[in-house]
C-alpha cells in the first residue's frame, strides 16, 4: 500500500476512520443529534411547514441532512424531496424561485414569476398525498428580505389539512439574527433546533465508534488514553469536525513513532504542529493535560469480554513512559509539548 495509507496498515484499519467528509456510515448520533432528528422527523411527517436547524461550523448539520435523505429515499412512496445546496447570496427572489423549482425537476416554458409559482403549485397539488420537502443547506446565505419573502410565499401553499411543502433549513448560528429581523418569516417557523457541542464522555465514544467503523481490531488499534481524550475535547470545545481533524493528524504522528498508545503529550504536539495558532485553545488543551494527570480511573468498556474494540481502545495506562525504547524516543520528540503540559500542571490548583 502507498505511503499515504501506511499508517492505516500499521493500525490494522481498512480505511481512514477520521476522514474529512460527512460519510453517513461514520455518523455517530450524539444525544443532541438524536433529539434533533426526532423533532425534525415529527415536523416533517406532520407537514407543519418550516424547520430550522442551526449550529456552529462542524457540529454535524450536513451529516444530519444526509441522514434525512437516506431515510426519505427508503420510502419513495411517501416522501418527495429536493435539495438546494449553498444558495448564492446575490440571488434575486426570482433566481431563488427558479433554482428551487428546478430542483423538483420543473422547467416552465415561460420564465416568469407567475408561471413558476403556478407550476410549483400544480406539482405539489398533484402530489398532495406525499410528504413534499425542500431542504436548503447553508441557508445563512439567504439574508435578503426578498429571499425570505419568497420562501414564505412558497411555504404558504397548502390544503385545508396541511402544508403542501415542508422547508428544512440548515444554517450557521449567525442566521438567527437575520430571522429575528424578518418577523413575517420567523413567526411561521414551526421548529428551531440549535445543535450544541458534544460532551466529554461522548467524545470518547465518538472516537471509539469511528475506529470500530474503520475495522479496528483490539490487538492493533490505536489506543487513545483518557488524558488524550480530555485534551482533544478541551481543544475542540466539543466540535465534531475539529475532533476528527485532530485525531486524523494524531494517528499519522503515532504511526510514525510506531506506537499504538496515544497520550496527551502526543495530542499537544499534534496541536502545536498541525493547527492554526490560537493561544486560548492551546491554553485550554495544556490545562486539560495537567488536569488529566491527576486522574487515573479507566473508561469501562461496554464491549469487555466480547472481543470488540469498544471503549477499551480509549483507556489509561499505568505503564511508565520510559518502559521501552520506543517510548523513550517518543518522549524526546515530544519534549517541548511535555514541558508545556508540566508548566500548566504546576499552575493548576491541587485536587
N, C-alpha and C positions, 0 to 999 in steps of 0.2 A: 504494500500500500504506500502511496506517496507520503512525503514528509508532512503535508498539511493534515493528514489523518493519523500520523504515527502515535500521537498522544491518545487517540481513541483505542488503538491496538493495545497500548500499554495498560489501559484500564479495562480492557475487555468489553468495550462498548461497541455496539453495532452502528451507532450514529451519534451525532452531536446532541447531547441532552440539553444544551443551553444555546440552541440556535437563535439568531435574532429575528425569527419570523413567528407569526401568530398561528402556529400549527395547532388545529383543534385536538390532535392526538396528545398534545402536551398541555392541554388546558387543565389546570388544577383549580377546581371550584372551591374557592375560599368561602367563608361564611358570608362575606359581602356579595360575592358573585351569585351564590345560591339564593340569597334574599332578593337580589336584583332580578334574576331570571324568573323567580316565582311571580313577582309583581308584574313583570313585563309580559309574561305569557298570559296572566289573568287579564291585563288591559287589552292585549291583542285579541284573545279569544272572545271577550265580551264586546269587542268592537266599540271601545269607549273613545277612540279618537287619537289624541296626541299623547305620546310618552316621550320624555326627555331623560337621557342618561348622561350625566356629566362626571368628569373626573380629570385629574392631572394626567400629563403625558405618562404612558407606560403603565396605567392602572388596569388594563385589560379590556378596554372598550371594544377594540377591533376583534378580539377573541370572542367576546360576548356576541358581537354581531354575527360572526361566523357560526357560532353555536345556534343562533336563531335560524340562520339559513339552512343549516343541516336539519333542524327539526321540521321546518316547513317543507323542505324537499322530500322528507319521508312521508308526507301526506299531501300530495298534489291535488287530490280530490277536494281537499278542504281549503288549502292555502294558495293564494296567488300573491307573489311578492316581486317587487322591483327594488333595485338598489342604486342609489345615486351617491357615488363616492367623491369626496373632495370637490364640492361645487366651487366655481370660480367667484371670488368676492366681487368682481366688477360686473357680474351678470346683471342685466336688467330683469325685471319681473317676467317679461315675455321670454327672455332667454332661459330663465329658470323653468318656466312652464314647458317650453319646447324640450328641454332636457329631460324632465320627469315624464312627460308624455312619451318621449322616445324610449325610455326605459321600460315602459309597458308594451313596447312594440307597435305603437300607433304612429302613423305618418299621414296626418290630414293633408289633403291636396292643397287647400287654401291656407297660406301662412298668416293666420290672423288669430287674435286672442279669442274671439268668439268661437271660431271653428275648432280650436284646440281644446277649449273648455267643453264644448259640445261633444267632441269625440271622446274625451275622457269620461264625461258623464254617461254617455251611452254605453261605453265599455264596462263601467262599474255597475250600471243597472243590469246589464246582461249577465253579470257575474255576481249578482246580489246574494246568491246562496254561498259564495265563497267568502273567506276572510281575506280581504284585499289589503295589502300592507305595502307602504313605501318606506324604505329605510334610507336615511341620509347619514352618511359618515362625515366627520369634520364639519358638522353643522355650524360651528363657530364662524365659518367663512360667510355665512348668511347674516350680515349685520346691518343691512339696509332696511328701512321701513317698508319699501315696496316689495322686497323679497319675503318678508314675514307676512305681509298682507296677502301676497299670492298664496302662501301656504295656508293661510286662514280660509281663503276662498275655496281652495281645493278640498280642504278638510270639511267644509260646510256641506258637501254633497252627502245626502243621507235619505233614508226612507223614514217612515214613522217609527220604525222599531230600532234602527241602529245606524251608525255611520257607515257609509259605503267604502270609506278609505281610512285605514289607520296610518298615522305618521309616527315613525320611531326615529328619534333624532339623537345621535351620539355627538357630544361636543366637549370641548375643553371647559374648565371651570369659568373662564372669563366670559363665556357666553351668557351666564346668568345676569350680568349687568345689561346686556342687550335685551334680554327678555323682560327685565323689570322696566325698561324704557318703552316697552311695547305692550301695555296692559290689555289691549284688544286681543292680542295673541296669547299672552300669558294666562289670561283667565280661562282660556279654552284648553289648557294643558290638563290632562286627566291625571298624569302621574309624573313626578320628577324623582329621580334617584341619583344621589351623589355617592360615587364609589370612594371608599376610604382606603388608606394603606393597609396592607396585611400585617398581622401581629407577629411577634417573635416566634411563638410556637408554630404558627402557620408557615413561617419562613422555613423552619426545619423540615416540615412535611412537604412543602413545595419543592425544595431542593431534592429531597429523597424521592418524591414522585417522579420527577424528571429523570433522575438516574435510572429508576426501575423501568420507565418507559423506553429508555435507550438500551435496555438489555443488561444493566449492571448485575454482576454476579458477586456473591459475598466474598469470594476469595481474591477478587481482583479490583473491585470497585473502589473509586476514591472515597476517602473517609474524611468528611468534614466534621471536625470535632465541635463540641458545644460552644467553645470560645470563638471559633471561627464564624459560626452562625451568628453569634451576638455581634461581632464586628461587621459582618455583611449587612445585617438588619439595621444597625446603627447608621452605617454609611448611606445605605439606600433609603432610609426612612420608610421602609415597608413598600417601596415601589417595585413591583414585579420585574419591570424591564431592566432596572438598574441591578437588581439581584441577579438576573440571568446574565447580564454582561459581565459582572464581577466574577461570577462562578466560571464562566467560559474562560476568562483570562487566567483565573487561578488554576484551572485544570492544565492549561498549557505550561505554566511555570512548574507545577507539581510534577508533571510528566518529564519535563526537562531535568528535574532534580532526581528522577527515578524514585519518587516516594509517593505512597498512597495516602499517607496521613497529611491532611490539610489543616493547619492550625492558624491561630490569629496572626503570627508573625508573617506567614506567607500571604495572608489576605492583606495585611498592612503594606507589604512590599508590592503586591499587585496594585493596590490603590495608588501608591506612590509613582509607579512606573506606567500605568495604563489609563489614568483618569485625568480629566482637566483639573488643574489645581483649584481647590476650593477649601480654604482654611477651616471654615466652620464644619464642613462634612468630615474632613480629615481629623479634626479635633474630636468630633463625636466618635469616630472609629477607634482612635487611640485610647480614649476614655473607656470605651466599651471593652477594649482588650485588657486594660488594667482592672476593670471591674470583674471581668470573667476570670481573672487569675485567682480570685477568692472563691470561685465556685468549682465544685468537683463532682456533683451528682450527675450521672449519665442520663441521657434520654432513654426511656424504656421503650423497647421495640414491640409493637403490636404483632410483628411477624416472628418474634423469637420462637425458636423451636420448630418453625415451619419451613425453614430453608430459604425464605425470601430475604431480600436485602433489607427492606423495611427501614425504620429509623435507626437500626443498628449501624447503618452507614454514616450516622451522624452521632458521634459519641465523644466522651472524654477519655483520655488515656493517662495512666499513672506512670508510664514508662518514661524515664529521663530522656531529654533530647540528645544527651551525649552518649546514649547507649549503643550507637552504631556509627560506623564511618560515614555513611550517607547522611545521617542526621547532623553529624559534626560539620560536614561540608555545607549542609543547608544553613546551619547557623552562621557560618562565615559569610555566605551570600546574603543572608537576611539581617546582618548585624545592625545596619542603620535603622531598619524598621523595629528591631527588637529593643534597641536603646530608646527609641522614641516611645515605645509602649511602656518601658520601665519608668521613664521620667513622668509619664502621665499617671502611672500607678502610684508614684510617690506623692503626687498632688491630691489623690483621692482620699476621702475620709475612710478610716478603717471600719470594717463591718464585723 
